[in-house]
Amino acid sequence: MVTEVKPIYSSSNGDRWVLVHDIETDRSLVRHEPNRSSGGKTAEIDVDDFLLRDGESPQGLALRALLSK
């Protein structure tokens, strides 16, 4: 699998969101990487589902800006 990764947003508590694009399948996902101290697990979600759920959050707005370039 050949992927392209672009940073979307980093929160003040250390959580990160990145856009992951699988070049071979032309599929894009948003990967949430929680900060270490939260004990959370990395999760991936389809871009459209992410925008429906988190479209107005800071990370959602940052993704919209990235996609509009």
Secondary structure by P-SEA (a helix, b strand, c coil): cbbbbbbccccccbbbbbbbbcccccbbbbbbbccccccccbbbbcaaaaaaaccccaaaaaaaaaaac
